[in-house]
Amino acid sequence: MPRTDGCGLESFPEVQVEIDKCMRCGFCMSACPVYATEKSEGAVARGKIGIAEAVLNGDLELDDREVIDTLYDCLVCKSCMQNCPSGVHFDRIILGLRAAIAQKKGLPWLKAAIFGALKEPSAMDAGFKVMSALEKLVFRTHPNLPAMSPRSPFAILGNRAGFDGHRLFPSPAQTPLRERVAELIRVDKPVARAAFFTGCSFHYFYPSTGIDLIEVLTENQVEVSIPKQQQCCGTPVLVHGDRETALTLARNNIDVMDGSGAGYIVTGCGSCGGAWQHEFLELLADDPHYADRAAYWSARTYDVSTFLTSVIHYRPPTGRVDTSVTYHDSCHLKKSMRVFREPREILRQIPGVTLREMKQPDACCGSGGSYALTHTATSTEIARRKAIDAAGTGAVEIATGCPACMMQLLDCTQRFGAEQEVTHYVSLLAQSYRNERASR
């Protein structure tokens, strides 16, 4: 019988709604990358649903350390939801539980500081510029890779958190993306105007990939708005339970896009695109000032591959890019935005590109944002399986549609795989257009 003394989940009725759908079949076990590694009931969705029930019934407390640790041992990759015959939205359960924990216990000071900074783009820009300036002091760079690894003693101190001396990270950009480009890029005879939601990863770590995306759009006669005041999509804070900051970021981003003059939002990241298509809708469903605006942009947000193939019907390039590629389906791009056919269609249209599929192209890479640092052993084993699968294709490059996956793949292919290059599929398309222009 549900408890009546207040368990911490009173503000999250969606948890009980989704629990009631679960028939305990265990189909989620075959899809969960964490369960495949840890082989424990607590690792899988069914086990966490059991914990949620115990909290609701008064048999467990939400602020118990073991309960918290188990509930955070989840990538929120949504793989379990693809296998569920009952249609359980497990993401609503796990996010509700984490939000209730944050509401009851508060956020750890470091998370609170980082999430607070996300609401101040100028502060974030300054912080990353400092990081870039200190790069040679704290990190050692790799001559053949756009990457860095922690130096000692930082590597020793960070060993337990995934910051050992072998861990590869992309180097932070000295100049972030939105400082490199104009806020509005015009073209002759535009077929559309799209706002590019850059997200944090393109802005701070992969600005050249962001420029590739812009070039692809302008090559297809799309005017591109890149609002400088846009902020984080809020996915990182939402999965850690900070719903209030996620709400603030959602509202701020909607305000910015309302003033962009664009008819569409284009993303190159499944987490960012999923936030615009789904998370903002749910977060703001009861907000009288933002619910309709969230719905407006939800219907007009596209991954760049879908925008190219289904909205503007892009011009296939003619420039050759002689390489072999295997494609990794990022979890949120495929399982939230439902995008998997379109990037492959684009890759197959590039002259010279050979696409070689993995055995499990949609298996999670183990990134999960900060999960790779907080659950290093499990994340590393998941990444090892991905690297071996990718190496087995014999492809020279791994393409994906997610910058966070690019970070994880950069590390795991060097550790466990065939040292394949890692790229965003849009960069190969941009290269083809550049080669086409050069050959004229």
C-alpha positions as CSV (number, residue, x, y, z in Angstrom):
1,M,0.0,0.0,0.0
2,P,1.4,3.4,-0.9
3,R,2.7,5.4,2.0
4,T,1.0,8.6,3.2
5,D,3.7,10.2,5.2
6,G,5.6,11.8,2.3
7,C,8.3,9.8,0.5
8,G,9.6,12.7,-1.7
9,L,7.8,11.7,-4.9
10,E,4.6,13.6,-4.2
11,S,5.5,16.2,-6.9
12,F,6.2,13.5,-9.5
13,P,3.0,11.6,-10.2
14,E,4.4,10.5,-13.6
15,V,6.6,8.0,-11.7
16,Q,3.6,6.0,-10.4
17,V,1.8,6.3,-13.8
18,E,4.7,4.6,-15.6
19,I,5.4,2.1,-12.8
20,D,1.8,0.9,-13.2
21,K,2.5,0.0,-16.9
22,C,5.4,-2.3,-16.1
23,M,4.5,-6.0,-16.1
24,R,8.0,-7.2,-14.8
25,C,8.7,-9.2,-18.0
26,G,12.4,-8.4,-18.0
27,F,12.6,-7.6,-21.7
28,C,14.6,-4.5,-20.7
29,M,17.5,-6.8,-19.6
30,S,18.5,-7.7,-23.2
31,A,18.7,-4.0,-24.2
32,C,20.4,-2.4,-21.2
33,P,24.2,-1.8,-21.6
34,V,24.7,-1.4,-17.9
35,Y,23.0,-4.7,-17.1
36,A,25.1,-6.4,-19.9
37,T,28.2,-5.2,-17.9
38,E,27.2,-5.5,-14.3
39,K,24.7,-8.4,-14.4
40,S,22.8,-7.2,-11.4
41,E,19.0,-6.6,-11.1
42,G,19.6,-3.1,-9.7
43,A,21.4,-2.2,-13.0
44,V,18.4,-2.7,-15.2
45,A,15.1,-0.7,-15.5
46,R,13.0,-3.5,-13.8
47,G,15.3,-3.4,-10.8
48,K,15.1,0.4,-10.5
49,I,11.3,0.2,-10.9
50,G,11.3,-2.2,-7.9
51,I,13.3,0.4,-5.9
52,A,10.8,3.1,-6.8
53,E,7.9,0.9,-5.6
54,A,9.7,0.2,-2.4
55,V,10.2,3.9,-1.8
56,L,6.5,4.6,-2.5
57,N,5.5,1.8,-0.2
58,G,7.7,3.0,2.6
59,D,10.2,0.0,2.5
60,L,13.1,2.2,1.3
61,E,14.0,5.9,1.8
62,L,14.8,8.0,-1.2
63,D,17.8,9.6,0.5
64,D,19.4,6.3,1.4
65,R,22.9,6.2,0.0
66,E,22.6,2.8,-1.6
67,V,19.3,3.8,-3.2
68,I,20.8,7.0,-4.6
69,D,23.9,5.1,-6.0
70,T,21.7,2.5,-7.7
71,L,19.4,5.2,-9.3
72,Y,22.3,7.1,-10.7
73,D,23.8,3.9,-12.2
74,C,21.9,4.5,-15.4
75,L,23.0,6.1,-18.7
76,V,19.4,7.3,-19.5
77,C,20.1,6.0,-23.0
78,K,16.5,4.9,-23.4
79,S,17.5,1.5,-24.8
80,C,15.1,-0.3,-22.4
81,M,12.2,1.7,-23.8
82,Q,12.8,0.2,-27.3
83,N,12.3,-3.3,-26.0
84,C,9.4,-2.6,-23.6
85,P,6.1,-4.4,-24.8
86,S,4.1,-2.3,-22.3
87,G,5.4,1.1,-23.5
88,V,6.8,2.1,-20.2
89,H,8.5,5.6,-20.4
90,F,11.4,4.6,-18.1
91,D,13.0,8.0,-18.6
92,R,10.1,9.6,-16.8
93,I,10.6,7.3,-13.9
94,I,14.3,7.7,-13.5
95,L,14.2,11.5,-14.1
96,G,11.4,11.9,-11.6
97,L,13.3,9.9,-9.0
98,R,16.5,11.9,-9.5
99,A,14.5,15.2,-9.3
100,A,12.9,14.0,-6.1
101,I,16.4,13.2,-4.6
102,A,17.7,16.6,-5.6
103,Q,14.6,18.2,-4.1
104,K,15.0,16.3,-0.8
105,K,18.7,16.4,-0.4
106,G,19.8,19.3,-2.5
107,L,22.6,19.1,-5.1
108,P,26.3,18.5,-4.3
109,W,28.1,21.8,-4.2
110,L,30.1,21.1,-7.4
111,K,27.1,20.2,-9.4
112,A,25.3,23.2,-8.1
113,A,28.2,25.5,-9.1
114,I,28.5,24.0,-12.6
115,F,24.7,24.0,-13.3
116,G,24.5,27.6,-12.0
117,A,27.2,28.6,-14.4
118,L,25.2,27.1,-17.3
119,K,22.7,29.9,-16.9
120,E,25.4,32.5,-17.6
121,P,26.9,32.0,-21.1
122,S,29.5,34.7,-20.6
123,A,30.7,32.9,-17.4
124,M,30.9,29.6,-19.2
125,D,32.8,31.1,-22.1
126,A,35.3,32.7,-19.7
127,G,35.7,29.4,-17.8
128,F,36.5,27.5,-21.0
129,K,39.0,30.1,-22.1
130,V,40.8,29.7,-18.8
131,M,40.7,25.9,-19.3
132,S,42.2,26.4,-22.8
133,A,44.9,28.7,-21.5
134,L,45.9,26.1,-18.8
135,E,45.7,23.2,-21.2
136,K,49.5,22.7,-21.4
137,L,49.9,22.9,-17.6
138,V,47.2,20.3,-16.7
139,F,47.2,18.2,-19.9
140,R,49.6,16.8,-22.4
141,T,48.6,17.0,-26.1
142,H,49.0,14.3,-28.7
143,P,50.9,15.2,-31.9
144,N,48.7,13.0,-34.1
145,L,45.3,13.6,-32.5
146,P,43.2,16.6,-31.7
147,A,43.2,15.4,-28.1
148,M,44.8,15.7,-24.7
149,S,45.3,13.6,-21.6
150,P,45.8,14.6,-17.9
151,R,49.3,15.1,-16.7
152,S,50.6,13.9,-13.4
153,P,49.8,14.6,-10.6
154,F,46.3,15.4,-12.0
155,A,46.2,11.9,-13.7
156,I,46.9,10.2,-10.4
157,L,44.4,12.3,-8.5
158,G,41.8,11.7,-11.2
159,N,42.4,8.0,-11.7
160,R,39.3,6.9,-9.9
161,A,37.1,9.3,-11.8
162,G,38.2,8.4,-15.2
163,F,40.9,11.1,-15.5
164,D,43.9,8.8,-15.7
165,G,46.9,9.5,-17.8
166,H,45.5,7.5,-20.8
167,R,42.1,9.2,-21.0
168,L,41.7,11.2,-24.2
169,F,39.6,14.3,-24.4
170,P,39.1,16.8,-27.2
171,S,41.1,20.0,-26.6
172,P,38.8,22.9,-25.7
173,A,38.7,25.6,-28.3
174,Q,40.6,28.8,-27.7
175,T,37.7,30.6,-29.5
176,P,34.2,29.1,-29.0
177,L,32.1,28.6,-32.1
178,R,29.6,31.4,-31.6
179,E,32.5,33.9,-31.4
180,R,33.8,32.7,-34.7
181,V,30.7,33.2,-36.8
182,A,28.3,36.0,-37.6
183,E,24.9,35.8,-35.8
184,L,23.2,35.7,-39.2
185,I,24.7,34.2,-42.3
186,R,22.8,35.3,-45.4
187,V,22.7,33.6,-48.8
188,D,21.3,34.6,-52.2
189,K,17.8,33.4,-52.9
190,P,17.3,31.5,-49.6
191,V,14.9,28.6,-49.5
192,A,14.6,28.8,-45.7
193,R,16.1,30.4,-42.6
194,A,17.1,28.0,-39.9
195,A,18.5,28.7,-36.4
196,F,21.5,26.5,-35.6
197,F,21.3,25.4,-31.9
198,T,24.9,24.7,-31.3
199,G,24.7,23.1,-27.9
200,C,27.8,23.1,-25.6
201,S,29.9,20.5,-27.3
202,F,30.0,22.2,-30.7
203,H,30.5,25.5,-29.1
204,Y,33.4,24.6,-26.8
205,F,35.0,21.4,-28.2
206,Y,34.1,21.0,-31.9
207,P,33.7,24.5,-33.4
208,S,35.1,23.2,-36.7
209,T,32.3,20.7,-37.0
210,G,29.8,23.4,-36.2
211,I,31.3,25.4,-39.1
212,D,31.0,22.3,-41.3
213,L,27.3,22.2,-40.5
214,I,26.8,25.9,-41.3
215,E,28.6,25.4,-44.6
216,V,26.4,22.5,-45.6
217,L,23.3,24.6,-44.9
218,T,24.5,27.6,-46.8
219,E,25.6,25.4,-49.7
220,N,21.9,24.4,-49.9
221,Q,20.7,28.0,-49.9
222,V,19.7,28.1,-46.3
223,E,20.2,31.3,-44.3
224,V,21.6,30.4,-40.9
225,S,20.9,32.2,-37.6
226,I,23.3,31.4,-34.8
227,P,21.9,33.3,-31.8
228,K,24.8,34.2,-29.5
229,Q,22.7,34.2,-26.3
230,Q,21.5,30.6,-26.7
231,Q,22.4,28.4,-23.7
232,C,22.8,24.7,-22.8
233,C,19.8,22.5,-23.8
234,G,19.5,21.5,-20.1
235,T,19.9,17.7,-20.7
236,P,22.9,17.4,-18.4
237,V,21.2,19.1,-15.5
238,L,17.9,17.3,-16.1
239,V,19.4,13.9,-15.8
240,H,21.0,14.9,-12.5
241,G,17.7,16.0,-11.0
242,D,18.1,19.8,-11.3
243,R,14.7,20.4,-12.8
244,E,14.6,24.1,-11.8
245,T,17.7,24.9,-13.8
246,A,16.5,22.8,-16.7
247,L,13.2,24.9,-16.7
248,T,15.2,28.2,-16.7
249,L,17.4,27.0,-19.6
250,A,14.3,25.9,-21.6
251,R,12.6,29.2,-21.1
252,N,15.7,31.2,-21.9
253,N,16.4,29.2,-25.1
254,I,12.8,29.6,-26.3
255,D,13.0,33.4,-25.8
256,V,16.2,33.5,-27.8
257,M,14.8,31.4,-30.7
258,D,11.6,33.4,-30.8
259,G,13.8,36.4,-31.7
260,S,15.9,34.6,-34.3
261,G,13.7,35.2,-37.2
262,A,14.1,31.5,-38.2
263,G,11.4,29.1,-39.3
264,Y,13.2,26.0,-38.1
265,I,15.8,24.9,-35.5
266,V,18.5,22.6,-36.7
267,T,20.7,20.6,-34.4
268,G,23.7,18.3,-34.8
269,C,23.3,16.5,-31.5
270,G,20.6,14.1,-30.5
271,S,20.5,15.2,-26.9
272,C,20.0,18.9,-27.9
273,G,17.4,18.0,-30.5
274,G,15.6,15.6,-28.1
275,A,15.4,18.4,-25.6
276,W,13.7,20.7,-28.1
277,Q,11.4,18.0,-29.5
278,H,10.4,16.3,-26.2
279,E,11.9,17.5,-22.9
280,F,10.9,21.2,-23.2
281,L,7.3,20.1,-24.1
282,E,7.0,18.0,-20.9
283,L,8.8,20.5,-18.6
284,L,6.7,23.4,-19.8
285,A,3.4,21.6,-20.3
286,D,1.7,23.5,-17.5
287,D,3.4,26.9,-18.1
288,P,0.8,29.3,-19.5
289,H,3.5,31.5,-21.1
290,Y,5.7,28.8,-22.6
291,A,3.7,25.7,-23.3
292,D,2.5,26.8,-26.7
293,R,5.9,28.2,-27.7
294,A,7.6,24.9,-26.7
295,A,5.1,23.0,-28.9
296,Y,5.7,25.4,-31.8
297,W,9.5,24.8,-31.7
298,S,9.1,21.1,-31.0
299,A,7.4,20.7,-34.3
300,R,10.0,22.7,-36.1
301,T,13.2,21.2,-34.7
302,Y,15.2,18.8,-36.9
303,D,18.4,17.0,-36.8
304,V,20.5,18.4,-39.7
305,S,20.2,15.1,-41.6
306,T,16.4,15.1,-41.5
307,F,16.3,18.8,-42.4
308,L,18.5,18.2,-45.4
309,T,16.7,15.1,-46.6
310,S,13.1,15.7,-45.7
311,V,12.6,19.5,-45.4
312,I,14.7,21.2,-48.0
313,H,15.6,18.1,-50.2
314,Y,19.3,18.9,-50.3
315,R,21.6,18.7,-53.3
316,P,23.8,15.6,-53.2
317,P,27.4,16.6,-53.6
318,T,29.7,15.5,-56.4
319,G,33.1,15.9,-54.7
320,R,34.9,12.6,-53.9
321,V,35.9,11.7,-50.4
322,D,37.7,8.4,-50.6
323,T,37.2,6.7,-47.3
324,S,35.4,3.8,-45.6
325,V,33.0,4.6,-42.8
326,T,31.1,2.8,-40.1
327,Y,28.2,4.6,-38.6
328,H,27.4,4.7,-34.8
329,D,23.8,5.5,-33.9
330,S,23.9,7.7,-30.9
331,C,21.3,6.8,-28.3
332,H,19.3,10.0,-28.1
333,L,19.5,10.6,-31.9
334,K,18.0,7.3,-32.7
335,K,15.9,6.5,-29.6
336,S,14.6,10.1,-28.9
337,M,14.6,11.9,-32.2
338,R,14.0,8.7,-34.2
339,V,16.8,9.5,-36.7
340,F,18.9,6.7,-38.1
341,R,18.0,6.3,-41.8
342,E,18.9,9.9,-42.8
343,P,22.6,10.0,-41.9
344,R,23.2,6.8,-43.7
345,E,21.4,8.2,-46.8
346,I,23.7,11.2,-46.7
347,L,26.8,9.0,-46.3
348,R,25.8,6.8,-49.2
349,Q,25.3,9.9,-51.4
350,I,28.9,11.1,-51.0
351,P,31.1,9.9,-53.9
352,G,34.0,7.7,-52.7
353,V,32.5,6.9,-49.3
354,T,31.9,3.2,-48.5
355,L,29.6,2.5,-45.6
356,R,30.3,-0.6,-43.5
357,E,27.8,-1.4,-40.9
358,M,28.7,-2.7,-37.4
359,K,26.9,-5.7,-36.0
360,Q,25.3,-3.5,-33.3
361,P,25.5,0.1,-34.7
362,D,22.9,1.3,-32.1
363,A,24.6,-0.2,-29.1
364,C,25.4,2.5,-26.6
365,C,29.0,3.7,-26.5
366,G,28.9,4.2,-22.7
367,S,29.3,8.0,-22.6
368,G,26.1,9.2,-20.9
369,G,27.7,12.6,-20.4
370,S,29.3,12.5,-16.9
371,Y,28.5,8.8,-16.5
372,A,31.8,8.0,-18.1
373,L,33.5,9.8,-15.2
374,T,31.2,8.7,-12.3
375,H,31.0,5.1,-13.4
376,T,34.3,4.6,-15.1
377,A,34.6,0.8,-15.0
378,T,31.1,0.2,-16.4
379,S,31.5,2.9,-19.0
380,T,34.9,1.6,-20.1
381,E,33.6,-1.9,-20.6
382,I,30.6,-0.7,-22.6
383,A,33.0,1.4,-24.7
384,R,35.3,-1.6,-25.2
385,R,32.5,-3.6,-26.8
386,K,31.7,-0.7,-29.1
387,A,35.3,-0.3,-30.1
388,I,35.7,-4.0,-31.0
389,D,32.5,-3.9,-33.0
390,A,33.7,-0.8,-34.9
391,A,37.1,-2.2,-35.5
392,G,35.6,-5.4,-36.9
393,T,34.1,-3.5,-39.9
394,G,37.6,-2.6,-41.2
395,A,36.4,1.0,-41.8
396,V,38.9,3.8,-41.6
397,E,36.5,6.2,-39.9
398,I,33.6,6.1,-37.4
399,A,30.9,8.6,-38.2
400,T,28.2,9.6,-35.7
401,G,25.6,12.3,-35.1
402,C,26.5,13.2,-31.5
403,P,29.5,15.2,-30.3
404,A,29.4,13.5,-26.8
405,C,29.7,10.1,-28.6
406,M,32.6,11.6,-30.6
407,M,34.4,12.2,-27.3
408,Q,33.8,8.7,-26.0
409,L,34.7,7.1,-29.4
410,L,37.9,9.1,-29.6
411,D,39.0,7.6,-26.3
412,C,37.8,4.0,-26.8
413,T,39.0,3.5,-30.3
414,Q,42.5,4.4,-29.2
415,R,42.4,2.2,-26.2
416,F,40.6,-0.9,-27.5
417,G,40.0,-0.6,-31.2
418,A,41.7,0.0,-34.5
419,E,42.6,3.7,-33.8
420,Q,40.0,4.8,-36.3
421,E,39.3,8.5,-36.9
422,V,36.1,9.8,-35.4
423,T,34.0,12.4,-37.2
424,H,30.5,13.8,-37.4
425,Y,28.7,12.7,-40.6
426,V,28.0,16.3,-41.5
427,S,31.8,16.9,-41.8
428,L,32.1,14.3,-44.5
429,L,29.3,16.0,-46.4
430,A,31.0,19.4,-46.0
431,Q,34.3,18.0,-47.2
432,S,32.6,16.6,-50.3
433,Y,31.1,20.0,-51.1
434,R,34.6,21.6,-50.6
435,N,36.2,19.1,-52.9
436,E,33.5,19.7,-55.5
437,R,34.2,23.5,-55.4
438,A,37.9,22.9,-55.6
439,S,37.6,20.7,-58.8
440,R,35.6,23.3,-60.7
